[in-house]
Amino acid sequence: MSSHDLNGPLPHEPERATLEGRNKILGFWLFLGAETVLFGTLFSSYLALRHNTGDGPTPNELFQLPTVFLATMILLTSSLMSVFAVQSLHQKKVKPMIGWLLITILLGLGFLGLEIYEFTEYIHEGHQMPTSAFSSSFYTLVGFHGAHVAFGVLWIGLIILQIMKKGLTVVTAPKVYVSAIYWHFIDVVWVFIFTVVYLMGKVG
């Protein structure tokens, strides 16, 4: 598998070796700024509505922290795997990089599996989207984050396929780097969800 650029050896930080690569990184940070505002709005809505449970279960009655804690550990571990992938990128070690990215994907799928299991349990307990303002805001916030995780899994998978086909170049390297930034972002958002939604929900 090739790990060189068409114009010569791959530089130390190939994701920043071209103007296009640097622009991709800058543009992506601007995109994450907009995403932060969007998630901030969802958090604000949840905090305003979390006590409006109607006839449905309250957060304290509903949430099971062991399952959520396990999901949190899985997602945080996946973030560490993406760090290892970027390290391999800088070392120009393509196979280890792909391996770390694959582990990131598998852990992301594990997180999604636990989230689907969690939602199924909640629905059986009468906590459905239209049950109350609390349930609507909960599913909107947590589900929106889950959709971001699913998108990240798909995105990283496509990047792996592109690298396997074209090799690691100054064109593909920024995609690996930017996907790692994205993955760290959704991990940080989940830490806030775990704290604001689940921990605060259990303590009232």
C-alpha positions in Angstrom: 0.0 0.0 0.0 1.4 3.3 -1.0 2.1 5.9 1.7 3.6 8.6 -0.5 2.3 11.6 -2.4 2.6 11.9 -6.1 5.1 14.7 -5.8 7.5 13.1 -3.4 7.9 11.7 0.1 5.0 12.3 2.6 5.8 15.2 5.0 5.7 14.9 8.7 2.2 16.4 9.0 0.7 15.5 5.7 -2.7 16.9 6.7 -1.3 20.4 6.7 1.2 20.0 3.8 -1.1 21.7 1.2 -3.2 24.9 1.3 -6.2 22.7 0.5 -5.5 20.5 3.6 -5.1 23.6 5.9 -8.3 25.1 4.5 -10.2 21.8 5.1 -9.1 21.9 8.7 -10.0 25.5 9.2 -13.3 25.1 7.5 -14.1 22.1 9.7 -13.4 24.0 12.9 -15.9 26.6 11.7 -18.4 23.9 11.0 -17.9 22.5 14.6 -18.5 26.0 15.9 -22.0 25.9 14.3 -22.5 22.4 15.6 -21.7 23.7 19.1 -24.3 26.4 18.9 -26.9 23.8 17.7 -26.1 21.4 20.5 -26.1 24.3 23.0 -29.7 25.1 21.8 -30.7 21.4 22.4 -29.1 21.4 25.8 -31.0 24.6 26.8 -34.3 23.2 25.6 -33.7 20.0 27.6 -32.8 21.9 30.8 -35.9 24.0 30.4 -38.2 21.0 29.9 -36.7 18.2 31.9 -39.1 18.6 34.8 -42.2 18.5 32.6 -42.7 14.8 32.7 -46.5 14.7 32.5 -47.8 11.2 33.2 -44.5 9.6 32.1 -41.6 8.4 34.2 -39.2 11.0 35.7 -35.5 10.9 34.9 -34.7 9.5 38.3 -37.1 6.6 37.8 -36.0 6.0 34.2 -32.2 6.2 33.9 -30.0 3.2 34.6 -26.5 4.6 35.1 -24.5 1.3 34.7 -25.6 0.9 31.0 -25.0 4.6 30.3 -21.6 4.5 32.1 -20.6 1.5 30.0 -21.6 3.4 26.8 -19.6 6.4 28.0 -16.4 4.3 28.6 -16.8 2.7 25.2 -17.1 6.1 23.4 -14.2 7.6 25.4 -12.0 4.6 24.5 -12.9 5.0 20.8 -11.7 8.6 21.1 -8.3 7.3 22.3 -8.2 4.9 19.3 -8.6 7.9 17.0 -5.6 9.5 18.7 -3.5 6.5 18.0 -4.7 6.6 14.4 -3.5 10.2 14.0 -0.2 9.2 15.6 0.2 6.4 13.0 -0.7 9.0 10.3 2.2 11.2 11.4 4.5 8.2 11.5 3.3 7.2 8.0 2.3 3.8 9.3 -0.8 3.1 7.1 -1.7 -0.4 8.3 -1.7 0.5 12.0 -3.6 3.6 11.2 -6.3 1.7 9.4 -6.4 -0.8 12.3 -7.0 2.0 14.9 -9.7 3.5 12.7 -11.4 0.1 12.4 -11.4 -0.3 16.2 -12.8 3.2 16.5 -15.7 2.2 14.2 -16.3 -1.0 16.1 -16.5 0.8 19.4 -18.8 3.4 17.8 -21.1 0.6 16.7 -20.9 -0.8 20.3 -22.0 2.6 21.6 -24.9 2.8 19.2 -26.0 -0.8 20.1 -26.2 0.2 23.8 -28.1 3.4 22.9 -30.6 1.4 20.9 -31.0 -1.1 23.7 -31.4 1.9 26.2 -34.1 3.5 24.0 -36.0 0.2 23.6 -36.1 -0.2 27.4 -37.3 3.3 27.9 -40.1 2.8 25.4 -41.2 -0.3 27.2 -41.4 1.8 30.4 -43.7 4.3 28.7 -41.0 6.9 27.9 -41.9 7.6 24.3 -41.2 10.7 22.1 -44.8 12.2 22.6 -45.2 11.2 26.2 -44.1 14.5 27.6 -42.0 17.6 27.0 -39.2 15.9 28.9 -39.3 12.8 26.7 -39.4 14.9 23.5 -36.4 17.0 24.5 -34.5 13.9 25.7 -34.9 11.9 22.5 -34.1 15.0 20.4 -30.9 15.7 22.2 -29.6 12.2 22.7 -30.9 10.9 19.4 -29.3 13.8 17.6 -26.0 12.9 19.2 -26.5 9.3 18.2 -27.1 10.3 14.6 -23.8 12.1 14.7 -22.1 9.0 16.0 -23.7 6.9 13.2 -22.5 9.5 10.6 -19.0 9.4 12.0 -18.9 5.6 11.8 -20.0 5.7 8.1 -17.6 8.6 7.3 -14.5 6.9 8.9 -15.5 3.7 7.0 -15.5 5.5 3.7 -12.2 7.1 4.5 -10.6 3.7 5.2 -11.9 2.5 1.8 -10.4 5.5 0.1 -7.0 5.0 1.7 -7.0 1.3 0.8 -7.6 2.3 -2.8 -5.5 5.5 -3.1 -3.0 5.2 -0.3 -2.1 7.8 2.3 -1.4 11.1 0.5 -1.7 14.8 1.2 -5.2 14.5 -0.2 -6.4 11.6 2.0 -4.4 12.6 5.2 -6.5 15.7 6.0 -9.6 13.5 5.9 -8.2 11.2 8.6 -7.2 14.2 10.7 -10.6 16.0 10.3 -12.5 12.8 11.1 -10.5 12.4 14.3 -11.4 16.0 15.3 -15.1 15.2 14.6 -14.9 12.1 16.7 -13.4 14.0 19.6 -16.1 16.5 19.3 -19.0 14.0 19.6 -17.2 12.4 22.5 -17.0 15.8 24.3 -20.7 16.4 23.6 -21.5 13.0 25.1 -19.6 13.8 28.3 -21.9 16.9 28.6 -24.9 14.7 27.9 -23.8 12.1 30.5 -23.4 14.9 33.1 -26.4 17.2 32.3 -28.9 14.5 31.3 -28.1 11.4 33.2 -26.2 12.4 36.3 -28.4 15.5 37.0 -31.4 13.4 36.2 -30.5 10.9 38.9 -29.8 13.5 41.5 -32.8 15.7 40.6 
